[in-house]
Amino acid sequence: MLTFESNAVQGTSGIVEKLVGLPFQKIKHQVATLDAQPSSEQGGILVMVTGALLVDEEERPMNYTQVFQLQPDGQGSYFVFNDVFKLIYG
């Protein structure tokens, strides 16, 4: 599940549709902080990121926070189980 600006989208196709439909052509992430900790006995990881986005040719970055949970896929890799993204206004 992805929650982007308070709108929840579930399933791979819905998430891809949401991300492709955003009105941006180019995005650059500037990560300010990144914290992670174990989230389950099965090997999950909870990650929190704060930073700024530079969108298209905009010169003023937009601050954001993102929290996501990674779960092991059983094949030595991880997949995003939950993802919450929020722009910080003000």
Accessible surface in RSA format (square Angstrom, percent):
REM  Atomic radii and reference values for relative SASA: ProtOr
REM  Chains: A
REM  Algorithm: Lee & Richards
REM  Probe-radius: 1.40
REM  Slices: 20
REM RES _ NUM      All-atoms   Total-Side   Main-Chain    Non-polar    All polar
REM                ABS   REL    ABS   REL    ABS   REL    ABS   REL    ABS   REL
RES MET A   1    87.25  45.2  67.05  44.4  20.20  48.1  41.64  35.4  45.61  60.4
RES LEU A   2     8.72   4.9   8.72   6.2   0.00   0.0   8.72   6.1   0.00   0.0
RES THR A   3    30.64  21.8  30.64  31.1   0.00   0.0  19.61  26.3  11.03  16.7
RES PHE A   4    25.36  12.7  25.36  15.7   0.00   0.0  25.36  15.4   0.00   0.0
RES GLU A   5    40.99  23.5  30.99  23.4  10.00  23.8  20.87  40.4  20.11  16.4
RES SER A   6    83.04  70.2  51.06  68.1  31.99  73.7  40.68  86.6  42.37  59.4
RES ASN A   7    83.76  57.8  80.46  77.8   3.30   7.9  17.94  43.2  65.82  63.6
RES ALA A   8    67.99  62.5  35.80  55.3  32.19  73.2  35.97  50.7  32.03  84.8
RES VAL A   9    28.66  18.9  24.31  22.0   4.35  10.5  28.66  24.9   0.00   0.0
RES GLN A  10   134.87  75.4 112.70  82.4  22.17  52.8  32.91  70.1 101.96  77.3
RES GLY A  11    37.69  46.5   0.00   N/A  37.69  46.5  35.75  98.1   1.94   4.3
RES THR A  12   112.27  79.9 101.36 102.8  10.91  26.0  67.69  90.9  44.58  67.4
RES SER A  13    93.21  78.8  82.34 109.9  10.88  25.1  53.82 114.6  39.39  55.2
RES GLY A  14    20.95  25.8   0.00   N/A  20.95  25.8  18.32  50.3   2.62   5.9
RES ILE A  15    42.04  23.9  42.04  31.3   0.00   0.0  42.04  30.3   0.00   0.0
RES VAL A  16    80.61  53.0  79.59  72.0   1.02   2.5  80.61  70.0   0.00   0.0
RES GLU A  17   132.00  75.8 122.49  92.7   9.52  22.7  46.03  89.0  85.97  70.2
RES LYS A  18    57.20  27.9  49.59  30.4   7.61  18.1  23.23  20.9  33.97  36.2
RES LEU A  19    89.81  50.0  77.00  55.1  12.81  32.2  77.38  54.3  12.43  33.4
RES VAL A  20   119.94  78.9  94.18  85.3  25.75  62.1 101.18  87.9  18.76  50.9
RES GLY A  21    60.25  74.3   0.00   N/A  60.25  74.3  33.19  91.1  27.06  60.6
RES LEU A  22    33.69  18.8  23.54  16.8  10.15  25.5  24.15  17.0   9.54  25.7
RES PRO A  23   109.12  79.5  80.14  73.1  28.98 105.3  91.95  75.9  17.17 106.7
RES PHE A  24    52.28  26.2  33.81  20.9  18.46  48.0  33.81  20.5  18.46  52.8
RES GLN A  25   167.84  93.9 131.41  96.0  36.42  86.7  53.72 114.4 114.12  86.5
RES LYS A  26   115.62  56.4 110.49  67.8   5.13  12.2  78.14  70.3  37.48  39.9
RES ILE A  27    69.67  39.6  39.40  29.4  30.27  73.0  39.40  28.4  30.27  82.2
RES LYS A  28   125.19  61.1 121.49  74.5   3.70   8.8  74.88  67.4  50.30  53.6
RES HIS A  29   104.08  56.9  82.11  57.1  21.97  56.2  50.99  52.6  53.09  61.8
RES GLN A  30    78.34  43.8  71.05  51.9   7.29  17.4  31.07  66.1  47.27  35.8
RES VAL A  31    89.16  58.7  55.66  50.4  33.51  80.7  55.78  48.5  33.38  90.5
RES ALA A  32    78.31  72.0  40.96  63.2  37.34  84.9  49.41  69.6  28.89  76.5
RES THR A  33    69.24  49.2  62.99  63.9   6.26  14.9  63.67  85.5   5.57   8.4
RES LEU A  34   109.50  61.0  84.32  60.3  25.19  63.3  84.32  59.2  25.19  67.8
RES ASP A  35    92.00  64.4  87.09  86.7   4.91  11.6  30.38  71.5  61.62  61.5
RES ALA A  36    63.03  58.0  27.01  41.7  36.02  81.9  29.14  41.0  33.90  89.8
RES GLN A  37   108.03  60.4 103.27  75.5   4.76  11.3  28.23  60.1  79.80  60.5
RES PRO A  38   117.23  85.4  99.41  90.6  17.82  64.8 101.17  83.5  16.06  99.8
RES SER A  39    42.02  35.5   7.13   9.5  34.89  80.4  16.06  34.2  25.96  36.4
RES SER A  40    38.92  32.9  15.62  20.9  23.30  53.7  28.86  61.5  10.06  14.1
RES GLU A  41   178.12 102.3 136.57 103.3  41.55  98.9  59.75 115.6 118.38  96.7
RES GLN A  42   135.55  75.8 113.08  82.6  22.47  53.5  61.81 131.6  73.74  55.9
RES GLY A  43    35.04  43.2   0.00   N/A  35.04  43.2  32.76  89.9   2.28   5.1
RES GLY A  44     1.48   1.8   0.00   N/A   1.48   1.8   0.00   0.0   1.48   3.3
RES ILE A  45    50.66  28.8  50.66  37.7   0.00   0.0  50.66  36.5   0.00   0.0
RES LEU A  46    65.63  36.6  63.93  45.7   1.71   4.3  63.93  44.9   1.71   4.6
RES VAL A  47    10.58   7.0  10.37   9.4   0.22   0.5  10.58   9.2   0.00   0.0
RES MET A  48    90.02  46.6  89.07  58.9   0.96   2.3  59.03  50.2  31.00  41.1
RES VAL A  49    11.03   7.3  11.03  10.0   0.00   0.0  11.03   9.6   0.00   0.0
RES THR A  50    37.58  26.7  37.58  38.1   0.00   0.0  33.06  44.4   4.52   6.8
RES GLY A  51     8.83  10.9   0.00   N/A   8.83  10.9   4.54  12.5   4.29   9.6
RES ALA A  52    12.10  11.1  11.99  18.5   0.10   0.2  11.99  16.9   0.10   0.3
RES LEU A  53     7.35   4.1   6.95   5.0   0.39   1.0   6.95   4.9   0.39   1.1
RES LEU A  54    40.67  22.6  38.44  27.5   2.22   5.6  38.44  27.0   2.22   6.0
RES VAL A  55    14.08   9.3  12.91  11.7   1.17   2.8  12.91  11.2   1.17   3.2
RES ASP A  56    53.35  37.4  42.00  41.8  11.35  26.8  24.35  57.3  29.00  28.9
RES GLU A  57   137.92  79.2 117.59  89.0  20.33  48.4  69.85 135.1  68.07  55.6
RES GLU A  58    85.62  49.2  68.77  52.0  16.85  40.1  27.07  52.4  58.55  47.8
RES GLU A  59   159.05  91.3 133.72 101.2  25.32  60.3  51.46  99.5 107.59  87.8
RES ARG A  60   182.58  76.7 179.90  91.7   2.69   6.4  71.69  98.0 110.89  67.2
RES PRO A  61    68.57  50.0  49.02  44.7  19.55  71.1  49.02  40.5  19.55 121.5
RES MET A  62    61.35  31.8  56.56  37.4   4.79  11.4  36.29  30.9  25.06  33.2
RES ASN A  63    83.21  57.4  80.98  78.3   2.24   5.4   9.23  22.2  73.98  71.5
RES TYR A  64     5.35   2.5   2.74   1.6   2.61   6.8   0.00   0.0   5.35   6.6
RES THR A  65    32.54  23.1  32.23  32.7   0.30   0.7  30.65  41.2   1.89   2.8
RES GLN A  66    37.19  20.8  36.86  26.9   0.34   0.8   0.34   0.7  36.86  28.0
RES VAL A  67    50.76  33.4  49.64  44.9   1.12   2.7  49.64  43.1   1.12   3.0
RES PHE A  68    39.15  19.6  37.81  23.4   1.34   3.5  39.15  23.7   0.00   0.0
RES GLN A  69    34.81  19.5  34.57  25.3   0.24   0.6   3.63   7.7  31.19  23.7
RES LEU A  70    38.01  21.2  38.01  27.2   0.00   0.0  38.01  26.7   0.00   0.0
RES GLN A  71    29.37  16.4  29.37  21.5   0.00   0.0   9.80  20.9  19.57  14.8
RES PRO A  72    47.83  34.9  33.75  30.8  14.08  51.2  33.75  27.9  14.08  87.5
RES ASP A  73    64.03  44.9  37.07  36.9  26.96  63.8  21.99  51.8  42.04  41.9
RES GLY A  74    75.88  93.6   0.00   N/A  75.88  93.6  41.40 113.6  34.48  77.2
RES GLN A  75   160.67  89.8 121.72  89.0  38.95  92.7  36.87  78.5 123.80  93.9
RES GLY A  76    83.97 103.6   0.00   N/A  83.97 103.6  44.64 122.5  39.33  88.1
RES SER A  77    59.90  50.6  55.14  73.6   4.75  11.0  27.88  59.4  32.01  44.9
RES TYR A  78   103.48  48.3  79.70  45.3  23.78  61.9  48.05  36.1  55.44  68.3
RES PHE A  79    95.40  47.7  88.89  55.1   6.51  16.9  95.40  57.8   0.00   0.0
RES VAL A  80    80.34  52.9  57.08  51.7  23.26  56.0  57.08  49.6  23.26  63.1
RES PHE A  81   106.30  53.2  99.95  61.9   6.35  16.5 101.49  61.5   4.81  13.8
RES ASN A  82    55.67  38.4  55.67  53.8   0.00   0.0  18.82  45.3  36.85  35.6
RES ASP A  83    23.57  16.5  22.28  22.2   1.29   3.1   2.95   6.9  20.62  20.6
RES VAL A  84    73.39  48.3  72.44  65.6   0.96   2.3  72.44  62.9   0.96   2.6
RES PHE A  85    15.45   7.7  14.97   9.3   0.48   1.2  14.97   9.1   0.48   1.4
RES LYS A  86    80.74  39.4  80.74  49.5   0.00   0.0  58.34  52.5  22.40  23.9
RES LEU A  87    19.83  11.0  15.89  11.4   3.94   9.9  15.89  11.2   3.94  10.6
RES ILE A  88    91.16  51.9  77.95  58.1  13.21  31.8  79.77  57.4  11.39  30.9
RES TYR A  89   161.52  75.4 132.08  75.1  29.44  76.6 113.87  85.6  47.64  58.7
RES GLY A  90   125.98 155.4   0.00   N/A 125.98 155.4  69.88 191.8  56.10 125.7
END  Absolute sums over single chains surface
CHAIN  1 A     6423.2       5010.2       1413.0       3739.9       2683.3
END  Absolute sums over all chains
TOTAL          6423.2       5010.2       1413.0       3739.9       2683.3
